[in-house]
């Protein structure tokens, strides 16, 4: 039988020494990496113009070690702080943070909110898998109400934070939410986020069959993806639904897109005014 040779076009953006992947079977992290690589490729962004920043956790591995660009793998919850420093020091670089909900919205939630308020020109791809996946499956800030985790075996009694809506309210220039089921829409939103002048957030609701799914009657990746498909509601439709109707649903689409003064540009105006640019 003749062998069929296939070529993955996005392989040019991956570090060969980091393969094969260390992500769990069925993890959505690979889908997010693929979507990001496609967005970079379609925009013809030179990876040398990128600086990738990640924190700690499963999703932090997407940026480090897999993507072939200059990368900072930082301490837990501090990716946004490091990224802000990079952008101020290297304003011509595209600074991208890829990390998880526990790292960015839990441990680093304060940094996330205030970077959006300042409107720092960085792109954040927040992978929301509803749980602290790498450290044992504990309840996190995005864990759905009633869901089972290792630290909520009888059901989560906390209400999850709506990350995208919170960051939009904080002052971000661009915010969108998709799931790993909505790959093409996700790619388009990442492309928009990379071109925005100001703080941009793309929240990606992603499957974690190993830690979250198996504890909540979704043992396979396919079951979680079907759950995303069934429970996702376009934002245009969600606007006409009551809070009760939206309970347990995933609102997808662009939350906000606007122009606001950007932090780094405003800072450099002051430097120029004081003669620091001479």
C-alpha positions as CSV (number, residue, x, y, z in Angstrom):
1,X,0.0,0.0,0.0
2,X,1.3,3.4,-0.9
3,X,2.1,5.6,2.1
4,X,0.1,8.8,2.3
5,X,2.4,11.7,3.4
6,X,0.7,14.6,5.1
7,X,2.2,18.0,5.9
8,X,1.0,20.3,8.7
9,X,1.4,23.8,7.3
10,X,1.6,25.4,10.8
11,X,4.6,23.2,11.8
12,X,6.9,26.1,10.9
13,X,5.6,28.0,14.0
14,X,6.3,25.1,16.4
15,X,9.4,24.2,18.3
16,X,10.4,20.8,17.2
17,X,12.2,20.0,20.4
18,X,8.9,20.4,22.3
19,X,7.1,17.7,20.3
20,X,5.3,15.4,20.8
21,X,2.9,17.3,23.0
22,X,2.8,16.9,26.7
23,X,-0.9,17.9,26.9
24,X,-3.4,15.4,28.1
25,X,-5.3,13.3,25.5
26,X,-8.2,15.4,24.2
27,X,-7.1,18.7,25.7
28,X,-8.3,21.7,23.8
29,X,-4.8,23.4,24.1
30,X,-3.8,22.0,20.7
31,X,-6.8,23.6,19.1
32,X,-6.0,26.9,20.6
33,X,-2.3,26.6,19.4
34,X,-3.5,25.7,15.9
35,X,-5.9,28.7,15.8
36,X,-3.3,31.1,17.0
37,X,-0.7,29.8,14.5
38,X,-3.3,30.1,11.7
39,X,-4.1,33.7,12.7
40,X,-0.4,34.7,12.8
41,X,0.1,33.0,9.4
42,X,-2.9,34.6,7.8
43,X,-1.8,38.1,9.0
44,X,1.7,37.3,7.8
45,X,3.2,38.3,11.2
46,X,6.9,37.5,11.5
47,X,7.4,35.5,14.7
48,X,10.5,37.7,15.3
49,X,8.1,40.6,15.9
50,X,6.2,38.6,18.6
51,X,7.0,38.2,22.3
52,X,4.9,35.4,23.9
53,X,4.3,35.4,27.7
54,X,2.7,32.7,29.8
55,X,2.2,31.9,33.4
56,X,1.9,28.5,35.0
57,X,-0.6,25.8,34.1
58,X,-1.7,23.5,31.3
59,X,-2.6,26.4,28.9
60,X,0.7,28.2,29.6
61,X,2.4,25.4,27.7
62,X,0.8,26.7,24.5
63,X,3.1,29.7,24.4
64,X,6.0,28.0,26.1
65,X,7.5,25.7,24.9
66,X,5.4,25.1,21.7
67,X,5.3,28.4,19.8
68,X,8.5,29.3,18.0
69,X,9.0,32.9,19.2
70,X,10.7,34.8,22.0
71,X,9.0,33.6,25.1
72,X,8.8,34.5,28.8
73,X,7.5,31.7,31.0
74,X,6.7,33.6,34.2
75,X,5.5,32.9,37.7
76,X,2.0,31.9,38.6
77,X,-0.5,34.6,38.0
78,X,2.0,37.2,36.9
79,X,2.0,36.9,33.1
80,X,0.1,40.1,32.5
81,X,2.5,42.1,34.7
82,X,5.5,40.7,32.8
83,X,3.8,41.4,29.5
84,X,3.1,45.0,30.5
85,X,6.8,45.5,31.2
86,X,7.7,44.0,27.9
87,X,5.3,46.3,26.0
88,X,6.6,49.4,27.8
89,X,10.2,48.4,27.1
90,X,9.6,47.2,23.5
91,X,6.6,49.1,22.2
92,X,7.1,48.0,18.6
93,X,6.7,44.3,19.5
94,X,3.4,42.4,19.4
95,X,3.1,41.1,23.0
96,X,0.8,38.1,23.4
97,X,-0.2,36.3,26.6
98,X,-1.6,32.8,26.4
99,X,-2.5,31.1,29.7
100,X,-5.4,29.6,31.6
101,X,-8.3,30.8,33.6
102,X,-6.8,29.8,36.9
103,X,-3.6,31.6,36.1
104,X,-5.1,34.8,34.6
105,X,-8.5,35.1,36.2
106,X,-7.8,33.4,39.5
107,X,-4.2,33.9,40.8
108,X,-3.7,36.9,38.4
109,X,-7.2,38.3,38.2
110,X,-6.1,41.7,39.6
111,X,-3.4,42.1,36.9
112,X,-5.9,41.2,34.2
113,X,-8.5,43.7,35.3
114,X,-6.1,46.6,35.7
115,X,-4.2,45.9,32.4
116,X,-7.6,46.2,30.7
117,X,-8.4,49.4,32.7
118,X,-5.1,50.9,31.6
119,X,-5.7,49.6,28.0
120,X,-2.2,48.3,27.6
121,X,-1.6,47.2,24.0
122,X,-1.2,43.4,24.6
123,X,-3.3,40.5,23.3
124,X,-4.5,38.0,25.9
125,X,-5.8,34.6,24.9
126,X,-7.3,33.1,28.0
127,X,-8.0,29.4,27.8
128,X,-11.0,28.7,30.1
129,X,-11.3,25.0,30.9
130,X,-13.4,25.5,34.1
131,X,-10.8,24.0,36.5
132,X,-7.3,24.0,37.8
133,X,-6.2,21.2,35.5
134,X,-2.5,20.8,36.1
135,X,-2.6,20.7,39.9
136,X,-5.3,18.1,40.4
137,X,-8.7,19.4,39.2
138,X,-9.6,21.8,42.0
139,X,-12.5,24.3,41.8
140,X,-11.5,27.5,40.0
141,X,-13.0,31.0,39.4
142,X,-14.7,29.8,36.2
143,X,-16.0,26.5,37.5
144,X,-19.8,26.3,36.7
145,X,-22.2,26.4,39.6
146,X,-23.0,22.8,40.7
147,X,-20.0,21.2,38.9
148,X,-17.9,18.5,40.6
149,X,-14.2,19.0,41.2
150,X,-11.7,17.4,43.6
151,X,-12.4,20.2,46.0
152,X,-16.2,20.4,45.4
153,X,-17.1,16.7,45.2
154,X,-20.7,17.4,46.1
155,X,-21.1,20.3,43.7
156,X,-19.6,23.8,43.4
157,X,-21.5,26.3,45.5
158,X,-19.7,29.4,44.0
159,X,-20.9,31.3,41.0
160,X,-18.3,31.6,38.3
161,X,-16.9,34.9,37.1
162,X,-17.9,36.1,33.7
163,X,-14.4,36.9,32.5
164,X,-15.1,38.5,29.1
165,X,-17.9,40.8,30.4
166,X,-15.7,41.8,33.4
167,X,-12.8,42.7,31.2
168,X,-15.0,44.6,28.8
169,X,-16.4,46.6,31.7
170,X,-12.9,47.3,33.0
171,X,-12.0,49.1,29.7
172,X,-10.5,46.8,27.2
173,X,-10.6,47.8,23.5
174,X,-11.6,44.3,22.2
175,X,-13.1,41.3,23.9
176,X,-14.5,38.1,22.4
177,X,-15.5,34.6,23.6
178,X,-15.6,31.4,21.6
179,X,-15.2,27.7,22.3
180,X,-12.9,25.1,20.8
181,X,-15.9,24.0,18.8
182,X,-16.0,27.3,17.0
183,X,-12.6,27.2,15.4
184,X,-13.0,29.4,12.4
185,X,-14.7,32.1,14.4
186,X,-11.9,31.8,16.9
187,X,-9.2,32.4,14.3
188,X,-11.0,35.5,13.0
189,X,-11.3,36.9,16.6
190,X,-7.6,36.3,17.3
191,X,-6.7,38.1,14.0
192,X,-8.8,41.1,15.1
193,X,-7.3,41.0,18.6
194,X,-3.7,41.0,17.2
195,X,-4.5,44.1,15.1
196,X,-6.3,46.1,17.8
197,X,-4.4,49.1,19.4
198,X,-5.1,48.6,23.0
199,X,-5.9,45.7,25.4
200,X,-7.6,42.8,23.7
201,X,-8.9,39.6,25.2
202,X,-10.1,36.4,23.5
203,X,-11.6,33.9,25.9
204,X,-11.5,30.4,24.6
205,X,-13.8,27.9,26.4
206,X,-11.8,24.7,26.1
207,X,-12.4,21.0,26.9
208,X,-10.6,19.3,29.7
209,X,-11.9,15.7,29.6
210,X,-9.3,14.4,32.1
211,X,-10.0,16.7,35.0
212,X,-13.3,18.4,34.4
213,X,-15.1,16.2,31.9
214,X,-14.9,12.8,33.7
215,X,-16.2,14.3,36.9
216,X,-19.1,15.8,35.1
217,X,-20.4,13.0,32.9
218,X,-18.3,14.0,29.8
219,X,-15.5,11.5,29.7
220,X,-14.5,12.1,26.1
221,X,-13.4,15.2,24.2
222,X,-16.3,14.7,21.7
223,X,-18.8,14.8,24.5
224,X,-17.4,18.1,25.8
225,X,-17.4,19.6,22.3
226,X,-21.0,18.5,21.8
227,X,-21.8,20.2,25.1
228,X,-20.2,23.4,23.8
229,X,-22.2,23.2,20.6
230,X,-25.5,22.6,22.5
231,X,-25.0,25.2,25.2
232,X,-23.5,28.1,23.2
233,X,-25.7,31.1,22.6
234,X,-24.7,33.9,20.1
235,X,-24.5,37.3,21.8
236,X,-27.1,38.7,19.5
237,X,-29.6,36.1,20.8
238,X,-28.4,36.4,24.4
239,X,-29.3,40.1,24.6
240,X,-33.0,39.1,24.4
241,X,-32.8,36.3,27.0
242,X,-33.3,36.5,30.8
243,X,-30.6,35.6,33.3
244,X,-32.6,32.5,34.1
245,X,-32.6,31.4,30.5
246,X,-28.8,32.1,30.2
247,X,-28.0,30.1,33.3
248,X,-25.5,27.4,32.3
249,X,-25.1,28.8,28.8
250,X,-22.0,30.0,27.0
251,X,-22.4,33.4,25.4
252,X,-20.2,33.5,22.3
253,X,-19.2,36.3,19.9
254,X,-17.7,39.7,20.2
255,X,-18.4,41.4,23.5
256,X,-16.9,44.8,22.8
257,X,-14.9,46.5,20.0
258,X,-13.9,50.2,20.5
259,X,-11.1,52.7,20.3
260,X,-9.6,54.1,23.5
261,X,-6.3,55.9,24.4
262,X,-3.6,53.2,24.7
263,X,-1.3,53.1,27.8
264,X,2.1,52.9,26.1
265,X,1.4,55.6,23.6
266,X,0.2,58.0,26.4
267,X,3.2,57.1,28.5
268,X,5.6,57.9,25.6
269,X,3.8,61.2,25.0
270,X,4.8,62.2,28.5
271,X,8.4,61.0,28.0
272,X,8.6,63.1,24.8
273,X,7.1,66.1,26.5
274,X,9.7,65.9,29.2
275,X,12.5,65.5,26.7
276,X,13.2,61.9,27.4
277,X,12.9,61.0,23.7
278,X,15.9,63.2,22.7
